[in-house]
Structures are given as structure tokens and as C-alpha cells.
Amino acid sequence: MSRVRGVRSPLGLREVRPVRTGGRFLGLLRRGGVRRRGGLLAYGRGALVTTAVTALSLTASGCVVVRGDLEVLPTATRAEAERALQDFTTAYNKADKANDQSQDAARVTGALADIDGGKLRSGAKINPSGNPNHVPLELADITYTIPEKAGWPRWFVADATANKGNKTDRWLFVFTRDGLTDLWEVSFLTIVPAADMPEFKKDADGHAQAVQPDDAELSVEPAQLPDRYVTYLKEDSALFADGPYTSEERARRQRNAEKPGLARQYIDEALTNGDYAPVGLRTTDGGALVFFTTRHYQKQTAAQGVSIPVNDAAVRALMTGEPKQSLTLEFVNNQAVLDPAKTRSDQQVRVVSQVGGLTGAKGE
């Protein structure tokens, strides 16, 4: 996904400037080895199943009714998963080539819809006739990890190598849908170095385990990870292991908070509802690989008489208003973290990937 254009995610943003392809950004996507717009006023699924249970209810006539929506089942067949990835890749490449968000709108949701949409909207304004740097995304060595769970939504993970960036990195796509007639959509996309890819726990049939949002066997319950992460960025703690999106990000913010004539404020928000909700897979060591979403605002305020230059075309393309005194940048990031089992001696959560992008800009 070589959509490299625009600014860096605030998790690494120092100035408003173009991003580096060497910094492993995916267009307005940023990866670390690691729908909603409107500036500061606009803020923005998995069950662990170890046995197959069929829920039965008794009707007034005494008949037994099988509740299919409560039966523990594989979330997809291998054929369905293969078709979903193929359909997504086709739609994604069409959208990237044409800078046309409508081409893959039905195949993305949640965090990826925000990130992808921001890139395509800015790209359409900068190059309305299409993306001159388009290179089709090609995937290889594909693995499908399909959990068993009851009810909806249902989801699975596909991971593969790609013809972008580091050739050994694993691109992880989380596909989700809310009903049998719905299309499979990608809600999370992260890129994990091969050395950091965990092994998923599977049953005799090869199906993985989806962890519950309130799984108490983990260091941090998956549902709490988005809030705990944004709290960490403000207050620090020993909860997250040191790295570019934890300790190093906090240090960058502190260095950049005050510069001559320019002050920066950071507002971080956990996104936890609908297709933004954290999902995770049990790993063989008892922990889990969990995906979650956050939104980040960076407000730059200039002193009297100091201007805020906006030299980056992607920022200008998404910006509303004029930055006479302040400029607020809005980003959405999705993270993949290794959440250890409580039985492990090391309880720190480790961020192994982060992909994010600019989704809005507002001048005032």
C-alpha cells in the first residue's frame, strides 16, 4: 500500500511536513515496527469460546428451537475468507489508482475506513485525474486465522507479505461483518515485523480462539486497552513496554510542546464502539494479539504575529478554515499489541504495530 503522501501521524509528528517512505508510512498511513470528521468537536467485536454450545429455547407449543445466532461456529469458511481478501484487494487497488473513495467504500469500515478515506479525499483534490504513483497491492504467502465464536459480528484475520515496504513484514487484515447478507469489510490493517508475529492457539480443527472483551486472564482486558493507551500518553505508567509509540512518543510530545512562537496541545481519544471495538486472538503462550483504535488531535497555536505555514499539500487538501492563529490536525491510528497472560512474569503490553493517517485539518 504505497499511499505515501501527506503528514506523519501525531505519533511521530514533529512538524507539518511530508512523510518519509523510509519511515514506513502507507500513504497517509503510518506503520510502526512496530468516520468522523470535524476538528476538536468531532470525536469519534470477539468472545473466547472453549466449548461448542447450542442455545435452545422452548416455544409455547413445547417445540425446541435452535438459536443459530448463539451457536458457536467458525466465523467464516476458508473459501469465504479467500474471496473476501480477493474482493478487498481488487477494490482497494481501484480506489488507489483513481483516488476515488467510492471504489472501496463497501470493503472498508472502522479505523481503516477513516485512514483510507482521508488519503483518498486528499488525493482526489491533489490529483483529481488519478494517482500518478499507483502501484497495485500484491499479497503472497497468505494465512487465514479463523476463530470460532457465537453471534454477530463475526470476524477473521488474514496475514500476508506484500510488495510494499519490508518484504518479510506481515500485513494483518481484520475482516468483519454484522450479518450473513453483509459484505466482508476490513476494519483493521496493521503491519507486523515477522519476528514479532505470535503463534495463535488453535483447536484440533485449526480454528483460533477469539478473546472476550473482558478477558480477565490477560494483563489488560481487551476492551480497556484503548482507554489505557490514551491515558498512558497523558500520564505515563509501567503498563506499556518502552518503544516508538509509547515512551518515545511521550518524549517527542514533551520536546515539541513549546517552541518559539508555537505551542502544541494533544487530545487523545479511545474509539471503542461498533467496528472500532477491540478484537483479539489467543496466542499459544496464553496471551493475545489485540487490535484497537484511537483518535488523536494535535492543535498548534501561534503567538501573536507568528504565522503557521502549511506547506504540505495533503494538509491543505483536507483543511477547512484558515490557520490565522491555530491549526488542528486530526489522525486515526489502529494498533496491534501483545497483551500477556496474567501468569507471565512480564505484564507489560507491547505495541508491535501501528498504522495511522491524517483524517482532517482545521484552521482558525
Secondary structure, 3 states (H helix, E strand, C coil): CCCECCECCCCCCCCCCECCHHHCEECEEEEECCCCCCHHHCCCCCCCCCCCCCEEEECCCCCEEEEHHHCCEECCCHHHHHHHHHHHHHHHHHHHHHCCHHHCHHHECHHHHHHHHHHHHHHHHHCCCCCCCCCCCCEEEEEEECEEECCCCEEEEEEEEECCCCCCCEEEEEEEECCCCCCCEEEEEEEECHHHCCCECECCCCCEEECCCCCCCECCCHHHHHHHHHHHHHHCCCCECCCCCCHHHHHHHHHHCEECCEEEEEEEEEECCHHHCCEEEEECCCCEEEEEEEEEEEEEEECCCCCCCCCCHHHHHHEECCCCCEEEEEEEEEEEEEECECCCCCCCEEEEEEEEEEEEEEEC
